[in-house]
């Protein structure tokens, strides 16, 4: 799943335009850096990366193959109890 960068806020936190502008600039800068890495290592364009961030939808292996995220789909079974890896960027 591709999704955009976000931030959590504390309960009862006050937002003003200046703070929101700073947060938005930070989010967009982070997304630009992440998109640059994705585009450098796949066949995904910067425009497509932006769409993927905004769309926040899970893609399948065929889509990953088509976009150069992976290079081959092996016909192998995942062993029972295999670890699930969650990538979280902080």
MIFILO-858766 format. One record per residue: residue number from 1; residue in three letters; x, y, z of N, C-alpha, C in turn. Coordinates in pm, whole numbers, plus 32768, in hexadecimal, padded with zeros to 4 digits. Layout:
N
i; aa; n_px; n_py; n_pz; ca_px; ca_py; ca_pz; c_px; c_py; c_pz
NUM; ALA; X; Y; Z; X; Y; Z; X; Y; Z
...
***
This chain:
90
i; aa; n_px; n_py; n_pz; ca_px; ca_py; ca_pz; c_px; c_py; c_pz
1; UNK; 8054; 7F8B; 8000; 8000; 8000; 8000; 8058; 807C; 8000
2; UNK; 803B; 80D4; 7FA9; 807A; 8158; 7FA9; 8018; 81B8; 7FEB
3; UNK; 804B; 8210; 803C; 7FF7; 8277; 8078; 804E; 82EF; 8095
4; UNK; 800F; 8360; 80A3; 8058; 83DA; 80BB; 808C; 83E5; 8149
5; UNK; 80E1; 8447; 815C; 811A; 8465; 81DF; 80B1; 84B4; 822D
6; UNK; 80AD; 84A0; 82AE; 804F; 84EA; 8302; 808C; 8506; 8389
7; UNK; 803C; 853D; 83E1; 806A; 8554; 846A; 7FF4; 8544; 84C9
8; UNK; 8015; 8520; 8543; 7FB0; 8513; 85AB; 7FAF; 8593; 85FC
9; UNK; 7F3E; 85B1; 8633; 7F36; 8628; 8688; 7F01; 8602; 8711
10; UNK; 7F2A; 8651; 8771; 7EFC; 863A; 87FA; 7E6A; 8668; 8807
11; UNK; 7E24; 862B; 8863; 7D9A; 8650; 887C; 7D95; 86E3; 88AA
12; UNK; 7D32; 872A; 887F; 7D1E; 87B8; 88A1; 7D90; 8811; 8872
13; UNK; 7DD5; 87E9; 8808; 7E41; 883A; 87D2; 7E06; 88A7; 877A
14; UNK; 7E3C; 891F; 8787; 7E0B; 8991; 8738; 7E60; 899D; 86BA
15; UNK; 7E1D; 89B0; 864A; 7E62; 89C2; 85CA; 7E4B; 8A50; 8598
16; UNK; 7EB6; 8A8D; 856C; 7EAF; 8B0E; 852A; 7EED; 8B00; 84A1
17; UNK; 7ED0; 8B5E; 844A; 7EFE; 8B56; 83C0; 7F95; 8B3E; 83B7
18; UNK; 7FE3; 8B87; 8406; 8074; 8B79; 8401; 809E; 8AE9; 8420
19; UNK; 8065; 8AAD; 8488; 8088; 8A24; 84AD; 805F; 89C2; 8440
20; UNK; 7FE9; 89D7; 8409; 7FB9; 897C; 83A0; 800E; 8988; 8323
21; UNK; 8037; 8A01; 82FF; 808E; 8A14; 828A; 8114; 89CD; 82A0
22; UNK; 814C; 89DB; 8318; 81CB; 8998; 8336; 81BC; 8900; 832E
23; UNK; 814F; 88CC; 8365; 8137; 883C; 8361; 8126; 880D; 82D1
24; UNK; 80DB; 8858; 8282; 80C5; 8832; 81F5; 8149; 8833; 81A8
25; UNK; 819B; 8898; 81BC; 821D; 889D; 8176; 8274; 8826; 819E
26; UNK; 8271; 8803; 821D; 82BE; 8790; 824C; 828C; 870E; 820E
27; UNK; 8208; 86FC; 820A; 81CC; 8685; 81CE; 81F0; 867B; 813A
28; UNK; 81E2; 86EA; 80F2; 8200; 86E9; 8062; 8294; 86CF; 8048
29; UNK; 82EC; 8705; 809C; 837C; 86EB; 808C; 839C; 8658; 80A4
30; UNK; 835F; 861E; 810C; 8374; 858F; 8127; 8342; 853A; 80B4
31; UNK; 82CB; 8559; 8082; 8294; 850C; 8012; 82EB; 851A; 7F96
32; UNK; 8321; 8590; 7F7F; 8378; 85A5; 7F0B; 83F6; 854F; 7F16
33; UNK; 8431; 8549; 7F8F; 84A9; 84F5; 7FA4; 8488; 8462; 7F90
34; UNK; 8419; 8435; 7FC8; 83F2; 83A9; 7FBA; 83D4; 8388; 7F27
35; UNK; 838C; 83E2; 7EE4; 836C; 83CD; 7E56; 83EB; 83C7; 7E02
36; UNK; 844E; 841A; 7E22; 84CC; 8418; 7DD6; 8511; 8391; 7DE2
37; UNK; 850F; 8358; 7E58; 854B; 82D3; 7E6C; 84FD; 826A; 7E1D
38; UNK; 8478; 826E; 7E28; 8424; 820F; 7DDF; 843C; 821B; 7D48
39; UNK; 843D; 8296; 7D15; 844F; 82AB; 7C85; 84DA; 8280; 7C56
40; UNK; 853E; 8294; 7CAB; 85C7; 826E; 7C88; 85D6; 81D7; 7C7D
41; UNK; 8588; 818C; 7CCA; 859B; 80FC; 7CD3; 852F; 80AA; 7C8E
42; UNK; 84CC; 80ED; 7C52; 8460; 80A8; 7C0C; 8446; 80EF; 7B87
43; UNK; 83DF; 80C6; 7B42; 83B7; 810D; 7AC8; 8342; 816B; 7AE2
44; UNK; 8329; 818A; 7B60; 82BD; 81E5; 7B85; 82EB; 8275; 7B6F
45; UNK; 8297; 82C5; 7B31; 82B5; 8352; 7B18; 8293; 83A5; 7B95
46; UNK; 82CA; 841E; 7BA0; 82A6; 8474; 7C11; 820F; 848F; 7C19
47; UNK; 81D0; 84A0; 7BA6; 813F; 84B8; 7BA4; 80F3; 843E; 7BDA
48; UNK; 811E; 83C7; 7BB0; 80DE; 834C; 7BDE; 80F5; 8338; 7C74
49; UNK; 816D; 8359; 7CA4; 818A; 834D; 7D33; 812B; 83A7; 7D82
50; UNK; 8116; 8421; 7D53; 80B8; 847B; 7D96; 802B; 8443; 7D99
51; UNK; 8002; 8407; 7D2B; 7F7D; 83C8; 7D26; 7F74; 8356; 7D8A
52; UNK; 7FDE; 8305; 7D92; 7FDD; 8294; 7DEF; 7FD3; 82C4; 7E80
53; UNK; 8019; 8331; 7EA2; 8012; 8367; 7F29; 7F83; 8396; 7F49
54; UNK; 7F44; 83D9; 7EEC; 7EBD; 840F; 7F04; 7E52; 83A2; 7F01
55; UNK; 7E68; 833B; 7EB3; 7E05; 82D1; 7EA0; 7DFF; 8270; 7F16
56; UNK; 7E72; 8255; 7F54; 7E7B; 81FB; 7FC9; 7E30; 8178; 7FB4
57; UNK; 7E54; 8132; 7F48; 7E15; 80B2; 7F2B; 7E7E; 8045; 7F25
58; UNK; 7E58; 7FCF; 7F4E; 7EB1; 7F5C; 7F49; 7EBD; 7F2B; 7EBA
59; UNK; 7F35; 7F0F; 7E8F; 7F50; 7EDD; 7E08; 7F76; 7E4A; 7E10
60; UNK; 7F63; 7E02; 7DA1; 7F85; 7D74; 7DA0; 800E; 7D5D; 7D60
61; UNK; 8038; 7CE1; 7D5F; 80BC; 7CBD; 7D2A; 80C9; 7CDE; 7C96
62; UNK; 805E; 7CCC; 7C48; 8064; 7CEC; 7BBA; 807F; 7D81; 7BA5
63; UNK; 8040; 7DD5; 7BF6; 8056; 7E65; 7BED; 80E6; 7E86; 7C13
64; UNK; 811A; 7E44; 7C7A; 81A5; 7E59; 7CA3; 8205; 7E31; 7C34
65; UNK; 81E9; 7DC3; 7BF0; 823C; 7D96; 7B80; 8237; 7DFA; 7B0D
66; UNK; 81BF; 7E26; 7AEB; 81AB; 7E84; 7A7D; 81F4; 7F08; 7A95
67; UNK; 81FC; 7F33; 7B12; 8239; 7FB4; 7B33; 82CB; 7FA9; 7B5F
68; UNK; 8307; 7F34; 7B50; 8394; 7F24; 7B6E; 83B5; 7F25; 7C02
69; UNK; 8351; 7F11; 7C57; 836B; 7F0A; 7CE7; 83AD; 7E84; 7D07
70; UNK; 8382; 7E1D; 7CC1; 83BF; 7D98; 7CCA; 83E5; 7D6F; 7C3D
71; UNK; 8439; 7D0B; 7C30; 8467; 7CE1; 7BAC; 8438; 7C56; 7B84
72; UNK; 8402; 7C0C; 7BE4; 83D5; 7B86; 7BC6; 836E; 7B5D; 7C2F
73; UNK; 8311; 7B0B; 7C05; 82AF; 7AD2; 7C61; 82C9; 7A3D; 7C65
74; UNK; 82FB; 7A0F; 7CD6; 8318; 7981; 7CE6; 8298; 7938; 7D0C
75; UNK; 828D; 78BF; 7CDC; 8219; 786C; 7CFE; 823C; 781B; 7D79
76; UNK; 8249; 785F; 7DE9; 826F; 781D; 7E65; 8205; 7836; 7ECF
77; UNK; 81FB; 77DA; 7F29; 819C; 77E9; 7F97; 81E2; 782B; 800C
78; UNK; 819B; 7883; 8050; 81D1; 78C3; 80C8; 81C2; 7861; 813A
79; UNK; 822F; 7843; 817F; 8227; 77E2; 81ED; 81CD; 7814; 825D
80; UNK; 8187; 77B7; 829A; 8132; 77D9; 830B; 8187; 7814; 8379
81; UNK; 8158; 7880; 83B4; 81A2; 78C1; 841F; 820F; 791E; 83EE
82; UNK; 8215; 7935; 836A; 8279; 7991; 8336; 825E; 7A1D; 836B
83; UNK; 82C6; 7A6A; 8388; 82B0; 7AF0; 83C0; 8271; 7B4E; 8359
84; UNK; 8220; 7BA7; 838B; 81E7; 7C11; 8339; 8237; 7C8E; 835A
85; UNK; 826C; 7CCE; 82F4; 82C0; 7D43; 830A; 8272; 7DC0; 82E9
86; UNK; 826D; 7E1C; 8348; 8227; 7E9C; 8337; 8290; 7F0A; 832D
87; UNK; 8290; 7F54; 82BF; 82EF; 7FC2; 82AE; 82AE; 8043; 82DB
88; UNK; 82EB; 8083; 833D; 82B9; 8103; 8370; 832F; 8164; 836E
89; UNK; 831D; 81D3; 8329; 8385; 8238; 8323; 8369; 82A3; 838C
90; UNK; 83C9; 82BE; 83E0; 83BB; 8326; 8447; 8417; 839A; 8428
***
